[in-house]
C-alpha cells in the first residue's frame, strides 16, 4: 500500500510567515522602545510615578517622587535606557519620566559661601520629601529659613531640613559682595506726585523692592542681598498707592509694626533697623544719596560728648563696689532712658572715627559711650550687666579691653565694639606712672601690637590711667591706631588732636542733671 505524501509546502510557508511576524513584532517592539527612549529624553523631564534612582551600574541608590522636575545631562547614545541627571551622579529610567518644559532655578539672592555636607540627602519640596539619595554630597546654600537650607540641585530648588548638629563647609562659592545696607523708605503724608517721581527714579535705575518677609529673612542672616534693592513702606495703603503698585514693578508695602524701625534717616542693616522718612522737600539728588546709604540729618553737630564708664554692679543681687568709678545698674539705665527718650544716637566707633576725619556728618544729638578695662559688670563672666542692657535698649558702646587679661569672647555683641586698652600694660610702672609711660618705645609698640592681634581692630586706643607721653603716642600711631582717648571733661570736636580725644568721666556720684549737661 502506498503511503500518501505529506504536503510540506504549506507548513513551511506558515512557519516562514510566523517567523516573519515574530521578527516584525520584535522589530516593532524595538522600534517603539527606541522611539520612546528617544521621545522621553529632553533637557528637562518630569517624573511620572514614584520611582527608583540608580548609579552607573544600574543599582538602586535612592528614590524620587512623582512630579519632580529635573534637568538631564547630554546623552552619549540615543539608545541609553537610563538617563543621567545634570550635575548629579545618578540616573533615572526612561519609562519613569517624560519630556517637559522647565525653567532652571536662578537665585535672586547671593549664594552663601557655605556648603551643607551630608552622607545621605533627603530633599524636600513644599514640606514633602521628594528625593532620597544614599550618597554623600556637598551643596552650596542658596538661602535658608528657620526650617530648611535651600540648595540648587539638578537645576531645581530643594529644601534640606536644618539640624542643630549640621556642620557647614566654608567654600568660596562667590567673590561677589552682598549689600552692607538696605535703604528703607517710609511714605506717610507725602504727595502722590512725589512718590511717583521717586518710583520712576528707582525704576529707571533698575531697583527692585523687597517684601517685608524678605527683609525679615535678611535681618536674620537667612538671605544675602545683592544689587539694587530697597524696602518701600507706608502706614496707610491708599487707593492711590495701590494704583502705583499696580502700574509699577515695585511695591510699597504696608507697615505691620512687626519690626521696630527707627525713623532716623539712616540706612538699615542686620543690626540696626533704620528708615528714611520721605517728605515733599527731599530732592531727587538727596534721594539718590539715601540710595547710596548716606545718612540725612536736618541738623548736624560739630561737637560730640564722649562718656567714659568703668564698672557696673547691682546691689539688689548682693553685688558691692565701693570705688568712685563704679556705677549702679539702675543709674546706668536712668541715663540710657534719658538718651532714648530724647532722641540721642549712640555711636559706633566706626561712625565716630569717620566723623572725626570729616567723612560723614552726625545728627545734632549724638553721643559716644566708652567703657574701660573689661572688669566688673562688663562681660559675660563678671556680672554681665553691660551687654544685656545695651541689647535691651538697642544702643551702641565701645569697650576698651585690656586684651591680655580677659577672653575677648566674653564681650561679643552686635551692640558693643571692642578696641584696645593695651595687652598687658594696665599697671603702674617703675617710673611712678602707668606702665605704658614707663616702657620703652619698642616695649610699648610690642604690647600694642599684641592687643591688635587679639582684637583684630586698630581703629581706636585708650591710654591707661589717662597717662600718655610723646613716646607712647608715637608707638600708638606707628602700630596703626587712628584715634586715642584720654580724659578732659569737654566735648570732642574735629579740631581735637586725634590722639588726645577728650572724654567725660561718669562716676558713682554723677547726678542725672550733671549727665544732661554733659550730653547736651
Secondary structure, DSSP 8 states (H G I E B T S, - for coil): --------HHHHHHHHHHHHHHHHHHHHHHHHHHHHHHHH--SEEEE-SSEEEE-TTS-EEEEE-TT-EEEB---S-TT-SEEEBTTSS-EEEGGGEEE--------SS---SEEEEESSEEEEETTEEEEEE-S-EEEE--EE-SSEEEEEETTEEEEEE--TT--EEE---------S-BEEEE-SS--HHHHHHHHHHHHHTT-EE--HHHHHHHHTTSS---SSEEEEEES---HHHHHHHHHSSS-EEE--SSS--B-SS--B-SS--B-EE--TT--HHHHHHHHTT----SSB-S-BEEEEE-EEE-GGGT----STTEEEHHHHHHHHHHHHHTT-EE--HHHHHHHHTTSS--BSSEEEEEEEET-TTSSTTTT--HHHHHHHHT--EEEEE-TTTS-GGGG-BTTEEEEES-SS--SB-TTSSBHHHHS-HHHHHHHHHHHHHHH---SEEE-GGG---HHHHHHHHHTT-SEEE---SS-B-TTS-TTSB--EE--TT--HHHHHHHH-
